[in-house]
Amino acid sequence: MALNLESCDSLPPDEEPKLKYDRMGNDIQDILLKDAVSCICVHTKFICLGTQWGVIHLLDHEGNIVPISQDGKDKELQAHAIAVNKISVDLNGDYIASCSDDGKVLVHGLYTSENTHSLVLGRLVKSVALDPYYFKSGSGRRFLTGDNKLTLYEKTFLNRLRSTVLFECEGNVQAIAWHERFVAWASEVGVRVYDLQARCSLGLIQWEKSSATSIEDYRCNLLWSAANTLMIGWVDTIRICRIRKRSQIELQTRDVTEYLVDPVYTFQTDYFISGLGPFDDQLVLLGVPKECDSETGKAQRPVLSVADYKDCEFCEVSTDCLNIRGYEEYSCNDYYLDMLIEENRFFIVSPKDIVVASPFDIDERINWLTDHGRYEKAMSVLEDVGGKTSKHSVVVVGIQYLDHLLMEHMYEEAAILCARICKNDKVLWENQVMKFSKVNQLRAISPYVPKNPDQALSPHIYGLILYEYRNIDPQGFLKLVQEWNPKLYNIGVIISQVLEHLLTTEVDKNVYLEALALLYCYQKKYDKALTTYLTLQHKDVFKLITQYKMYNVLHDKILDLMTLDSNKAIILLLEIKIPVEVVEKQLEKHDFLLFQYLVAYSKKEPNGKYHGKLVRLYAEFAREKLLPFLKCSDSYPIQEALDVCQDNEFYPEMVFLLGRIGNTREALQIIIEQLHDIRQAIDFCQEHNDKELWTDLINKTVDKPEYVSLLLKRIGNYVDPRMLIQDIKPGCEIKDLKDSLAKMMCDYRLQLSVQEACKEITLKNYFDLHQKLIIGQQRGISVTDDFLCCVCQGRIIIKDLSNASDLKVYNCRHSFHIECLPDGVQCNYCTVCNAVKM
């Protein structure tokens, strides 16, 4: 079978064709030179071809003639005098039947002469159908003929034929299709389905008639596409029907047939139908456009369409115009479509041409997809079949796709594809990466190259990628150095390249220096990394020191670290316990840094060693924290602290320090004269509770009416209010005097009442405790056999009264023999308890 590229017109360039077309060659071409095809019947074993001269040819599927007689001598069968109308073959391919307008019906055995027939009916026979199981001995050897009636012929006793008219038709029986127990046939009014077992008609599928077309002028195309599924294509209408068995309820309630015909789909087409058939879940249609060619006035090319129909909507997926020989002279009735359903092979027949349509095999499909730039689809097809065929593989197609993307400057897409096709193939990876290198697009592929050291490529490959980043994208270079495992590339080579770049190129050096520091770390040259980080003033220096315990190099870099980040530096210095003297010496000219360090040190080591220096530093850098510090520490020289506060005129701090050394009168003077805070002055006097201090306060404020009012309100709880009232000058105007006096008297009375109450409670407690003591001392003490003399350790109570002696037992329950006491009966104290007190 030779491929003919002219057999059909292509679809739009971006739409993948459903079918490929091959013009049948070999012996068929010789037949068509002498004769013309009038009908065809395709079997899985062969093709049976009927011609206009009444000859039947047997061919293989490649177009080669197969002998048709049992002895193999005859290559053709002259079955009729004129054109063969219809050929039918049984399921096994043992018998063929044909009919013609010459009134003859022929049943011919390919391998035997038994059960063959040649009937002359004397009328036009338009159709014939063999029982699919005609080859079986118990089948009845049945066949049907169609003229003006549908007639069943079956074998009876003594090999005789019995004919039974199943139905008188309106006009001629145009077509017959037989499947299992059901027979469908078409007449001028429509299509009927007959149940051969029940010997009844299942009903009529009427065909709509129009004024423009007459259905008897068009061939009806019938096909059983599956069990109980009938496809009908007639004029320009398609109907797909299902034979359904009725439910038991329907059968019991009505007098109806056991089966019924259920039209499921009905569609209208834009062309006259010459044949139809199933194509997986789709429908294949052979048709002829209704309109003639506008230029020539002749028929247009026939079309083969693939359509979806299962969702109750007819949608053509693809339509191919077929370049059939002599198509200008043919109508829709001149074309036939037969098929091998299991192989999805379709035979398109015209009087002078046969074209075979079949799906592309995988390799052909891949060829078409790659030729049309559909690489992604081609790869998906290959992946669905395991990634490889006899001619193609995902890798090969993927490389073609990759080259195409690089040519189109689609570098990101090419990089993603590269990862998809290369996977763990190191050689393939390296070959493809070099393609990116040639177009300076290694940056695009860098996110996808293998980064696991176990699957790593050659170090040279990673070096090339880093080289490109170094020259074009410094930040990207730094990111790769941060993220990539240093085992992937030659660290020394990269360091040399970076140093050379820094020396020969005017660039922002910070990014490269940071990358250089990381590279030194990878080389375990931590001292160089530390120096580089300090040059950069990069805070990762602290991480470096901690991670690699570089504590021995810190002593001469304390100032640099504190300048970089004092908080992190202080934490580090305290953590590794650098001697405070060393830190102090390096920071002696940087008071603020020293202040920060000493504050943190004092919190961790509260020994007060540097509190004196901290007073001066607090005064300089954190005045607001000086007073809380003075209050919570006892480790600073008070006089030095006082001098610092006096030099800076820090009066609140001076008040605290003067009060702490007992110079309360001077402190009070500062509060009144410098701070002008009468409330603080009162609080200060209350805190120290010194009568002389109250006197000084009264003397210094009595001439200030605004102070007197507040004193009157608050002094009553602490001193005799008369001290203040007596010193108030006559005629002095005091605001809210009445309220202040009332408050003072109230507080004073309250103080007196509290004192009286405390006195009463104290006296009562005294007498209660005294009474309790007397009662306790007068109470007897139980002496048992367990009591021993605290001196001689002898028993106090003995049974032999002749050896008994006087006893003395104290309230503390210590017991003694009288003769064991140092003063005898005159001893009024317990010698044990007295010794403990001493």
Secondary structure as GFF3:
##gff-version 3
##sequence-region A 1 838
A	DSSP	beta_strand	2	3	.	.	.	ID=ss1
A	DSSP	three_ten_helix	5	7	.	.	.	ID=ss2
A	DSSP	beta_strand	19	23	.	.	.	ID=ss3
A	DSSP	alpha_helix	27	34	.	.	.	ID=ss4
A	DSSP	beta_strand	37	42	.	.	.	ID=ss5
A	DSSP	beta_strand	47	51	.	.	.	ID=ss6
A	DSSP	beta_strand	55	59	.	.	.	ID=ss7
A	DSSP	beta_strand	76	78	.	.	.	ID=ss8
A	DSSP	beta_strand	84	89	.	.	.	ID=ss9
A	DSSP	beta_strand	95	100	.	.	.	ID=ss10
A	DSSP	beta_strand	104	109	.	.	.	ID=ss11
A	DSSP	beta_strand	117	120	.	.	.	ID=ss12
A	DSSP	beta_strand	127	130	.	.	.	ID=ss13
A	DSSP	three_ten_helix	137	139	.	.	.	ID=ss14
A	DSSP	beta_strand	143	146	.	.	.	ID=ss15
A	DSSP	beta_strand	149	155	.	.	.	ID=ss16
A	DSSP	three_ten_helix	157	159	.	.	.	ID=ss17
A	DSSP	beta_strand	161	168	.	.	.	ID=ss18
A	DSSP	beta_strand	175	179	.	.	.	ID=ss19
A	DSSP	beta_strand	182	187	.	.	.	ID=ss20
A	DSSP	beta_strand	190	195	.	.	.	ID=ss21
A	DSSP	beta_strand	200	206	.	.	.	ID=ss22
A	DSSP	three_ten_helix	215	217	.	.	.	ID=ss23
A	DSSP	beta_strand	221	226	.	.	.	ID=ss24
A	DSSP	beta_strand	229	234	.	.	.	ID=ss25
A	DSSP	beta_strand	237	245	.	.	.	ID=ss26
A	DSSP	alpha_helix	248	253	.	.	.	ID=ss27
A	DSSP	beta_strand	259	268	.	.	.	ID=ss28
A	DSSP	beta_strand	271	279	.	.	.	ID=ss29
A	DSSP	beta_strand	282	289	.	.	.	ID=ss30
A	DSSP	beta_strand	303	308	.	.	.	ID=ss31
A	DSSP	beta_strand	315	321	.	.	.	ID=ss32
A	DSSP	three_ten_helix	327	329	.	.	.	ID=ss33
A	DSSP	three_ten_helix	332	334	.	.	.	ID=ss34
A	DSSP	beta_strand	336	340	.	.	.	ID=ss35
A	DSSP	three_ten_helix	341	343	.	.	.	ID=ss36
A	DSSP	beta_strand	345	350	.	.	.	ID=ss37
A	DSSP	beta_strand	353	359	.	.	.	ID=ss38
A	DSSP	alpha_helix	362	371	.	.	.	ID=ss39
A	DSSP	alpha_helix	375	384	.	.	.	ID=ss40
A	DSSP	alpha_helix	394	407	.	.	.	ID=ss41
A	DSSP	alpha_helix	411	422	.	.	.	ID=ss42
A	DSSP	alpha_helix	426	438	.	.	.	ID=ss43
A	DSSP	alpha_helix	442	445	.	.	.	ID=ss44
A	DSSP	three_ten_helix	453	455	.	.	.	ID=ss45
A	DSSP	alpha_helix	459	472	.	.	.	ID=ss46
A	DSSP	alpha_helix	474	483	.	.	.	ID=ss47
A	DSSP	three_ten_helix	486	488	.	.	.	ID=ss48
A	DSSP	alpha_helix	491	504	.	.	.	ID=ss49
A	DSSP	alpha_helix	509	522	.	.	.	ID=ss50
A	DSSP	alpha_helix	526	536	.	.	.	ID=ss51
A	DSSP	alpha_helix	540	548	.	.	.	ID=ss52
A	DSSP	three_ten_helix	551	553	.	.	.	ID=ss53
A	DSSP	alpha_helix	558	564	.	.	.	ID=ss54
A	DSSP	alpha_helix	566	575	.	.	.	ID=ss55
A	DSSP	alpha_helix	580	586	.	.	.	ID=ss56
A	DSSP	alpha_helix	591	604	.	.	.	ID=ss57
A	DSSP	alpha_helix	611	621	.	.	.	ID=ss58
A	DSSP	three_ten_helix	623	625	.	.	.	ID=ss59
A	DSSP	alpha_helix	626	632	.	.	.	ID=ss60
A	DSSP	alpha_helix	638	647	.	.	.	ID=ss61
A	DSSP	alpha_helix	651	660	.	.	.	ID=ss62
A	DSSP	alpha_helix	664	670	.	.	.	ID=ss63
A	DSSP	pi_helix	671	675	.	.	.	ID=ss64
A	DSSP	alpha_helix	678	688	.	.	.	ID=ss65
A	DSSP	alpha_helix	691	701	.	.	.	ID=ss66
A	DSSP	alpha_helix	705	714	.	.	.	ID=ss67
A	DSSP	three_ten_helix	715	717	.	.	.	ID=ss68
A	DSSP	alpha_helix	722	727	.	.	.	ID=ss69
A	DSSP	alpha_helix	737	778	.	.	.	ID=ss70
A	DSSP	three_ten_helix	801	803	.	.	.	ID=ss71
A	DSSP	beta_strand	807	809	.	.	.	ID=ss72
A	DSSP	beta_strand	815	817	.	.	.	ID=ss73
A	DSSP	three_ten_helix	818	820	.	.	.	ID=ss74
A	DSSP	three_ten_helix	824	826	.	.	.	ID=ss75
A	DSSP	alpha_helix	831	837	.	.	.	ID=ss76
###
